[in-house]
């Protein structure tokens, strides 16, 4: 038997070759044995953050799972469909499909929010397809809820640390997350009574509005507003500027004025003052929302109205709910967007009407008539 060929021993081989007790050629970045076996080499880890060669990248084993394929599908759908579905501005369409997607590759929580929006949008589109199975629709909805939960968790953890450096990211994060919250299906158990139905719808609404109000708190800080207005997300602020002259909605103005007069006659104290102030603010908001406004304009009212008023809404105070009912007419103006479809009717008829007694329900005549008329026209 010929003598065994000897070789120089080295203590500098990669960890994987030492574990496998084989000779390591100590090639930089990835040794020959690891390249041949297509496994991760410890030399690659020690070289970080240097960029691996194209050959090294080509030889790395990539594992594609069903979930990652679904996420790729959702990201593709967002760039070609969803990004143009919640704004009437072409500049915003371009911002969402290009700038926002690029940012999401750096900030994972932003990517989760994008995938949330896309999954809810795709599930809704599939529902209208006759040959789409319920399992497929549920698959998209499940993905949407998973991404939404991760987004909300990230947002709440980081929101307390918002500063001038990261405020532009949290601003757009909060805006999209609020839209995702409104996009969630309002699943009401079959056979639920009116009280349960009202509670489920109002809870979903208040959760979404809380996100909207969080975004507004960022804007209310002068230094942060300036940073956002000068930063990469400025386009989202500039679309809120009225492009055409404000137009007085005489019908809405008159109906809200009648509501305020009723508060002055029937209510008293701080509750009456808070609701009158909220109604007056709503009257001014209608002036800025002629035609088919951007979503941000219609939501300026719930994002900015006083905390005292929102506490009255949460307590189901009749006067506060009536003002909210009149805002539903404004909400109906942005029903051109798939996210908001159904919300005016659900909020007004499903959440507000059941908790008011007959003496207050007479004041729902105008908002109910407006929403039902517009629904018939559609």
Kinemage of the C-alpha trace (Angstrom):
@kinemage 1
@onewidth
@group {chain A} dominant
@subgroup {mainchain}
@vectorlist {calphas} color= white
{ca unk a 1} P 0.000 0.000 0.000
{ca unk a 2} L 1.435 3.391 -1.035
{ca unk a 3} L 2.204 5.725 1.810
{ca unk a 4} L -0.543 8.150 2.716
{ca unk a 5} L 0.008 11.605 1.225
{ca unk a 6} L 0.695 14.072 3.965
{ca unk a 7} L -0.411 17.697 4.117
{ca unk a 8} L 0.383 20.651 6.259
{ca unk a 9} L -1.963 21.039 9.176
{ca unk a 10} L -3.426 24.429 9.939
{ca unk a 11} L -5.333 25.825 12.895
{ca unk a 12} L -6.787 28.588 10.721
{ca unk a 13} L -9.441 26.588 8.868
{ca unk a 14} L -13.138 27.483 8.973
{ca unk a 15} L -15.337 26.222 11.787
{ca unk a 16} L -17.418 24.002 9.492
{ca unk a 17} L -14.368 22.180 8.110
{ca unk a 18} L -13.058 21.665 11.645
{ca unk a 19} L -16.418 20.265 12.684
{ca unk a 20} L -16.453 17.895 9.693
{ca unk a 21} L -12.744 17.077 10.256
{ca unk a 22} L -11.789 17.793 6.660
{ca unk a 23} L -9.039 19.882 5.118
{ca unk a 24} L -9.896 23.582 4.641
{ca unk a 25} L -8.212 25.460 1.795
{ca unk a 26} L -8.749 28.709 3.749
{ca unk a 27} L -9.978 30.543 0.638
{ca unk a 28} L -11.201 34.068 1.538
{ca unk a 29} L -14.915 34.779 2.071
{ca unk a 30} L -15.970 31.147 1.528
{ca unk a 31} L -13.653 28.145 1.521
{ca unk a 32} L -13.662 25.591 -1.270
{ca unk a 33} L -15.247 22.800 0.816
{ca unk a 34} L -18.116 24.992 1.991
{ca unk a 35} L -18.630 26.343 -1.531
{ca unk a 36} L -18.778 22.814 -2.919
{ca unk a 37} L -21.252 21.713 -0.221
{ca unk a 38} L -23.229 24.969 -0.521
{ca unk a 39} L -23.254 25.631 3.192
{ca unk a 40} L -22.544 28.777 5.203
{ca unk a 41} L -18.836 29.261 5.857
{ca unk a 42} L -17.607 30.951 9.058
{ca unk a 43} L -15.197 32.949 6.887
{ca unk a 44} L -18.234 34.661 5.345
{ca unk a 45} L -19.482 35.657 8.799
{ca unk a 46} L -16.062 36.967 9.843
{ca unk a 47} L -15.852 39.089 6.683
{ca unk a 48} L -19.081 40.986 7.471
{ca unk a 49} L -20.015 43.664 6.723
{ca unk a 50} L -17.946 43.249 3.514
{ca unk a 51} L -19.979 42.438 0.416
{ca unk a 52} L -19.675 38.872 -0.819
{ca unk a 53} L -18.575 38.252 -4.390
{ca unk a 54} L -21.138 37.482 -7.076
{ca unk a 55} L -19.796 33.936 -7.220
{ca unk a 56} L -20.234 33.541 -3.476
{ca unk a 57} L -23.798 34.850 -3.636
{ca unk a 58} L -24.638 32.569 -6.531
{ca unk a 59} L -23.450 29.530 -4.602
{ca unk a 60} L -25.364 30.291 -1.413
{ca unk a 61} L -28.413 28.127 -0.832
{ca unk a 62} L -31.628 30.184 -0.769
{ca unk a 63} L -34.655 28.689 0.950
{ca unk a 64} L -38.017 29.832 -0.435
{ca unk a 65} L -41.048 29.030 1.723
{ca unk a 66} L -44.742 29.297 0.880
{ca unk a 67} L -45.039 32.304 3.202
{ca unk a 68} L -42.182 34.176 1.526
{ca unk a 69} L -43.720 33.494 -1.882
{ca unk a 70} L -47.008 34.905 -0.610
{ca unk a 71} L -45.227 38.008 0.680
{ca unk a 72} L -43.594 38.495 -2.716
{ca unk a 73} L -47.025 38.250 -4.311
{ca unk a 74} L -48.370 40.824 -1.860
{ca unk a 75} L -45.485 43.213 -2.480
{ca unk a 76} L -45.998 42.904 -6.246
{ca unk a 77} L -49.721 43.560 -5.844
{ca unk a 78} L -48.999 46.641 -3.737
{ca unk a 79} L -46.726 48.168 -6.371
{ca unk a 80} L -49.087 47.622 -9.296
{ca unk a 81} L -52.528 47.938 -7.667
{ca unk a 82} L -52.831 48.894 -3.994
{ca unk a 83} L -50.437 51.850 -4.161
{ca unk a 84} L -52.859 53.643 -6.491
{ca unk a 85} L -56.044 52.693 -4.642
{ca unk a 86} L -56.199 55.053 -1.644
{ca unk a 87} L -55.389 58.417 -3.155
{ca unk a 88} L -56.514 60.508 -6.118
{ca unk a 89} L -53.045 62.042 -6.480
{ca unk a 90} L -50.679 60.630 -9.096
{ca unk a 91} L -47.758 62.066 -7.126
{ca unk a 92} L -48.822 60.000 -4.117
{ca unk a 93} L -49.256 56.910 -6.298
{ca unk a 94} L -45.642 57.248 -7.379
{ca unk a 95} L -44.490 57.916 -3.812
{ca unk a 96} L -46.204 54.777 -2.481
{ca unk a 97} L -44.971 52.395 -5.185
{ca unk a 98} L -41.388 53.733 -5.299
{ca unk a 99} L -40.144 55.716 -2.287
{ca unk a 100} L -42.241 53.932 0.322
{ca unk a 101} L -41.374 50.458 -0.959
{ca unk a 102} L -37.661 51.340 -0.985
{ca unk a 103} L -37.890 52.528 2.629
{ca unk a 104} L -39.643 49.316 3.627
{ca unk a 105} L -36.548 47.296 2.737
{ca unk a 106} L -34.694 49.140 5.497
{ca unk a 107} L -37.489 49.296 8.059
{ca unk a 108} L -39.212 45.940 8.460
{ca unk a 109} L -42.198 47.342 10.325
{ca unk a 110} L -42.991 49.516 7.306
{ca unk a 111} L -42.875 46.439 5.077
{ca unk a 112} L -45.357 44.684 7.381
{ca unk a 113} L -47.722 47.639 6.957
{ca unk a 114} L -47.412 47.586 3.171
{ca unk a 115} L -48.130 43.849 3.107
{ca unk a 116} L -51.120 44.396 5.415
{ca unk a 117} L -52.677 46.856 2.977
{ca unk a 118} L -51.966 44.642 -0.020
{ca unk a 119} L -53.362 41.484 1.591
{ca unk a 120} L -56.635 43.138 2.629
{ca unk a 121} L -56.967 44.678 -0.846
{ca unk a 122} L -56.286 41.373 -2.593
{ca unk a 123} L -58.728 39.495 -0.348
{ca unk a 124} L -61.444 42.026 -1.179
{ca unk a 125} L -60.762 41.704 -4.909
{ca unk a 126} L -60.852 37.916 -4.727
{ca unk a 127} L -64.248 38.035 -3.009
{ca unk a 128} L -65.717 39.474 -6.216
{ca unk a 129} L -64.299 36.640 -8.352
{ca unk a 130} L -66.836 33.869 -8.881
{ca unk a 131} L -64.226 31.117 -9.252
{ca unk a 132} L -62.158 32.057 -6.198
{ca unk a 133} L -62.347 29.572 -3.332
{ca unk a 134} L -63.090 30.646 0.257
{ca unk a 135} L -59.755 29.069 1.268
{ca unk a 136} L -57.836 31.422 -1.019
{ca unk a 137} L -59.630 34.480 0.359
{ca unk a 138} L -59.000 33.316 3.927
{ca unk a 139} L -55.311 32.807 3.118
{ca unk a 140} L -54.953 36.475 2.167
{ca unk a 141} L -56.972 37.652 5.150
{ca unk a 142} L -54.902 35.554 7.548
{ca unk a 143} L -51.700 37.032 6.110
{ca unk a 144} L -53.174 40.527 6.454
{ca unk a 145} L -54.020 40.068 10.132
{ca unk a 146} L -50.583 38.576 10.893
{ca unk a 147} L -48.784 41.511 9.272
{ca unk a 148} L -51.178 43.990 10.882
{ca unk a 149} L -50.556 42.608 14.390
{ca unk a 150} L -46.787 42.844 13.889
{ca unk a 151} L -47.122 46.413 12.577
{ca unk a 152} L -49.250 47.578 15.517
{ca unk a 153} L -46.867 46.009 18.005
{ca unk a 154} L -43.862 47.742 16.408
{ca unk a 155} L -45.655 51.073 16.210
{ca unk a 156} L -46.699 51.070 19.854
{ca unk a 157} L -43.230 50.053 21.043
{ca unk a 158} L -41.495 52.773 19.065
{ca unk a 159} L -43.996 55.626 19.268
{ca unk a 160} L -42.793 56.756 22.693
{ca unk a 161} L -39.333 57.320 21.195
{ca unk a 162} L -40.381 59.480 18.249
{ca unk a 163} L -37.948 62.344 17.683
{ca unk a 164} L -36.929 64.804 14.976
{ca unk a 165} L -34.703 62.211 13.337
{ca unk a 166} L -37.298 59.453 12.908
{ca unk a 167} L -40.599 61.392 12.978
{ca unk a 168} L -41.052 61.271 9.185
{ca unk a 169} L -40.923 57.478 9.264
{ca unk a 170} L -43.403 57.201 12.123
{ca unk a 171} L -45.687 59.716 10.431
{ca unk a 172} L -46.093 57.637 7.279
{ca unk a 173} L -46.080 54.458 9.380
{ca unk a 174} L -49.008 55.734 11.464
{ca unk a 175} L -50.896 56.941 8.397
{ca unk a 176} L -50.707 53.588 6.614
{ca unk a 177} L -51.359 51.644 9.792
{ca unk a 178} L -54.540 53.651 10.374
{ca unk a 179} L -55.678 52.831 6.832
{ca unk a 180} L -54.889 49.180 7.492
{ca unk a 181} L -56.994 49.310 10.637
{ca unk a 182} L -59.966 50.691 8.700
{ca unk a 183} L -59.399 48.061 5.994
{ca unk a 184} L -59.904 45.192 8.434
{ca unk a 185} L -63.172 43.294 7.910
{ca unk a 186} L -65.721 43.977 10.622
{ca unk a 187} L -66.632 40.377 11.352
{ca unk a 188} L -69.759 40.286 13.487
{ca unk a 189} L -70.792 36.843 14.821
{ca unk a 190} L -73.965 35.531 13.245
{ca unk a 191} L -77.002 36.117 15.423
{ca unk a 192} L -75.444 38.980 17.416
{ca unk a 193} L -77.915 41.418 18.936
{ca unk a 194} L -77.829 45.151 18.199
{ca unk a 195} L -75.879 45.938 21.346
{ca unk a 196} L -73.088 43.477 20.516
{ca unk a 197} L -72.987 44.659 16.912
{ca unk a 198} L -72.732 48.280 18.023
{ca unk a 199} L -69.929 47.504 20.452
{ca unk a 200} L -67.855 45.593 17.854
{ca unk a 201} L -68.150 48.297 15.191
{ca unk a 202} L -67.466 51.179 17.577
{ca unk a 203} L -64.476 49.381 19.078
{ca unk a 204} L -62.960 48.857 15.607
{ca unk a 205} L -63.600 52.502 14.742
{ca unk a 206} L -62.046 53.857 17.940
{ca unk a 207} L -58.950 51.667 17.524
{ca unk a 208} L -58.402 53.020 14.010
{ca unk a 209} L -59.056 56.632 15.056
{ca unk a 210} L -56.580 56.258 17.914
{ca unk a 211} L -53.880 55.540 15.311
{ca unk a 212} L -54.987 58.577 13.285
{ca unk a 213} L -54.783 60.764 16.365
{ca unk a 214} L -51.324 59.408 17.167
{ca unk a 215} L -50.166 60.545 13.747
{ca unk a 216} L -51.663 63.981 14.378
{ca unk a 217} L -49.768 64.284 17.668
{ca unk a 218} L -46.540 64.020 15.681
{ca unk a 219} L -47.651 66.830 13.360
{ca unk a 220} L -48.735 69.035 16.261
{ca unk a 221} L -45.114 69.356 17.389
{ca unk a 222} L -43.662 72.300 15.475
{ca unk a 223} L -40.128 70.949 15.095
{ca unk a 224} L -41.336 67.531 13.946
{ca unk a 225} L -43.769 69.072 11.479
{ca unk a 226} L -40.919 71.088 9.987
{ca unk a 227} L -38.709 67.991 9.759
{ca unk a 228} L -41.431 66.025 7.977
{ca unk a 229} L -42.193 68.907 5.633
{ca unk a 230} L -38.521 69.060 4.620
{ca unk a 231} L -37.956 65.308 4.524
{ca unk a 232} L -38.619 62.384 2.167
{ca unk a 233} L -42.259 62.019 3.299
{ca unk a 234} L -43.193 65.663 2.614
{ca unk a 235} L -45.428 64.722 -0.321
{ca unk a 236} L -47.946 63.240 2.142
{ca unk a 237} L -48.297 66.606 3.875
{ca unk a 238} L -48.519 68.621 0.685
{ca unk a 239} L -51.468 66.649 -0.662
{ca unk a 240} L -53.472 67.948 2.299
{ca unk a 241} L -53.251 71.504 0.964
{ca unk a 242} L -56.521 72.562 -0.691
{ca unk a 243} L -55.852 72.674 -4.442
{ca unk a 244} L -59.063 74.512 -5.246
{ca unk a 245} L -60.869 77.282 -3.394
{ca unk a 246} L -62.865 76.083 -0.350
{ca unk a 247} L -66.544 75.593 -1.149
{ca unk a 248} L -69.308 76.095 1.397
{ca unk a 249} L -71.652 73.124 1.658
{ca unk a 250} L -74.759 75.151 2.497
{ca unk a 251} L -76.907 72.126 3.294
{ca unk a 252} L -74.360 70.627 5.694
{ca unk a 253} L -73.689 74.028 7.246
{ca unk a 254} L -77.387 74.585 7.940
{ca unk a 255} L -77.962 71.080 9.375
{ca unk a 256} L -74.960 71.322 11.689
{ca unk a 257} L -76.061 74.783 12.822
{ca unk a 258} L -79.477 73.342 13.722
{ca unk a 259} L -77.722 70.595 15.684
{ca unk a 260} L -75.698 73.175 17.621
{ca unk a 261} L -78.877 75.143 18.392
{ca unk a 262} L -80.475 71.979 19.728
{ca unk a 263} L -77.495 71.392 22.034
{ca unk a 264} L -77.825 74.944 23.343
{ca unk a 265} L -81.492 74.350 24.117
{ca unk a 266} L -81.489 70.803 25.471
{ca unk a 267} L -78.044 70.356 27.013
{ca unk a 268} L -75.946 72.323 29.455
{ca unk a 269} L -72.624 72.330 31.190
{ca unk a 270} L -69.231 71.156 29.919
{ca unk a 271} L -70.664 68.292 27.855
{ca unk a 272} L -72.776 70.692 25.817
{ca unk a 273} L -69.850 73.079 25.291
{ca unk a 274} L -67.529 70.273 24.168
{ca unk a 275} L -70.066 68.923 21.665
{ca unk a 276} L -70.881 72.391 20.323
{ca unk a 277} L -67.190 73.014 19.787
{ca unk a 278} L -66.805 69.659 17.990
{ca unk a 279} L -69.820 70.414 15.769
{ca unk a 280} L -68.497 73.889 14.913
{ca unk a 281} L -65.159 72.354 13.972
{ca unk a 282} L -66.978 69.793 11.816
{ca unk a 283} L -68.837 72.578 10.020
{ca unk a 284} L -65.500 74.180 9.087
{ca unk a 285} L -64.125 70.816 7.948
{ca unk a 286} L -67.006 70.366 5.481
{ca unk a 287} L -65.880 73.581 3.769
{ca unk a 288} L -62.489 72.007 3.012
{ca unk a 289} L -63.949 68.758 1.652
{ca unk a 290} L -65.848 69.601 -1.504
{ca unk a 291} L -66.131 67.011 -4.277
{ca unk a 292} L -64.222 63.771 -3.636
{ca unk a 293} L -61.576 64.820 -1.111
{ca unk a 294} L -58.381 63.028 -0.154
{ca unk a 295} L -58.822 60.683 2.797
{ca unk a 296} L -56.545 62.860 4.922
{ca unk a 297} L -58.886 65.855 4.601
{ca unk a 298} L -61.952 63.963 5.775
{ca unk a 299} L -59.970 62.567 8.707
{ca unk a 300} L -58.661 65.927 9.808
{ca unk a 301} L -61.722 66.284 12.052
{ca unk a 302} L -61.435 63.019 14.086
{ca unk a 303} L -57.655 63.421 14.261
{ca unk a 304} L -57.844 66.952 15.687
{ca unk a 305} L -61.080 67.115 17.684
{ca unk a 306} L -60.610 67.481 21.441
{ca unk a 307} L -59.761 64.586 23.738
{ca unk a 308} L -62.736 65.575 25.892
{ca unk a 309} L -65.064 65.028 22.952
{ca unk a 310} L -63.545 61.606 22.159
{ca unk a 311} L -64.089 60.612 25.804
{ca unk a 312} L -67.779 61.444 25.395
{ca unk a 313} L -67.941 59.267 22.255
{ca unk a 314} L -66.363 56.360 24.145
{ca unk a 315} L -68.972 56.863 26.893
{ca unk a 316} L -71.812 56.713 24.300
{ca unk a 317} L -73.041 60.185 25.233
{ca unk a 318} L -75.942 60.980 22.837
{ca unk a 319} L -74.785 64.500 21.932
{ca unk a 320} L -71.302 63.272 21.023
{ca unk a 321} L -72.686 60.399 18.963
{ca unk a 322} L -74.914 62.803 17.020
{ca unk a 323} L -71.920 64.917 15.999
{ca unk a 324} L -70.147 61.728 14.934
{ca unk a 325} L -73.236 60.756 12.923
{ca unk a 326} L -73.022 64.033 11.003
{ca unk a 327} L -69.339 63.344 10.289
{ca unk a 328} L -70.462 60.092 8.635
{ca unk a 329} L -71.776 62.231 5.770
{ca unk a 330} L -68.223 63.467 5.263
{ca unk a 331} L -66.891 59.946 5.647
{ca unk a 332} L -69.262 58.929 2.872
{ca unk a 333} L -67.489 61.366 0.534
{ca unk a 334} L -64.359 59.219 0.635
{ca unk a 335} L -66.203 55.973 -0.062
{ca unk a 336} L -64.597 56.080 -3.513
{ca unk a 337} L -61.762 54.274 -1.704
{ca unk a 338} L -62.209 50.544 -1.078
{ca unk a 339} L -60.909 50.961 2.479
{ca unk a 340} L -63.820 53.200 3.478
{ca unk a 341} L -66.631 51.399 1.677
{ca unk a 342} L -69.298 50.312 4.136
{ca unk a 343} L -67.954 52.362 7.032
{ca unk a 344} L -70.503 55.228 6.837
{ca unk a 345} L -73.448 52.802 6.968
{ca unk a 346} L -71.861 50.488 9.567
{ca unk a 347} L -70.940 53.359 11.868
{ca unk a 348} L -74.192 55.267 11.509
{ca unk a 349} L -76.735 52.433 11.359
{ca unk a 350} L -74.802 49.663 13.103
{ca unk a 351} L -72.989 51.493 15.900
{ca unk a 352} L -74.713 54.828 16.608
{ca unk a 353} L -78.419 54.290 15.921
{ca unk a 354} L -78.914 51.265 18.248
{ca unk a 355} L -77.655 53.103 21.355
{ca unk a 356} L -79.777 56.253 20.942
{ca unk a 357} L -83.322 56.487 22.258
{ca unk a 358} L -86.163 57.843 20.121
{ca unk a 359} L -85.822 61.435 21.350
{ca unk a 360} L -82.297 61.607 19.913
{ca unk a 361} L -82.885 59.420 16.842
{ca unk a 362} L -85.004 62.130 15.209
{ca unk a 363} L -81.743 64.059 14.698
{ca unk a 364} L -80.355 61.251 12.560
{ca unk a 365} L -82.779 62.121 9.754
{ca unk a 366} L -80.316 64.180 7.713
{ca unk a 367} L -77.188 61.949 7.895
{ca unk a 368} L -79.253 58.808 7.250
{ca unk a 369} L -80.972 60.404 4.247
{ca unk a 370} L -77.660 61.630 2.791
{ca unk a 371} L -75.911 58.291 3.074
{ca unk a 372} L -78.855 56.261 1.783
{ca unk a 373} L -79.324 58.645 -1.169
{ca unk a 374} L -75.652 58.440 -2.117
{ca unk a 375} L -75.743 54.656 -1.740
{ca unk a 376} L -78.723 54.450 -4.095
{ca unk a 377} L -76.913 56.610 -6.658
{ca unk a 378} L -73.842 54.386 -6.493
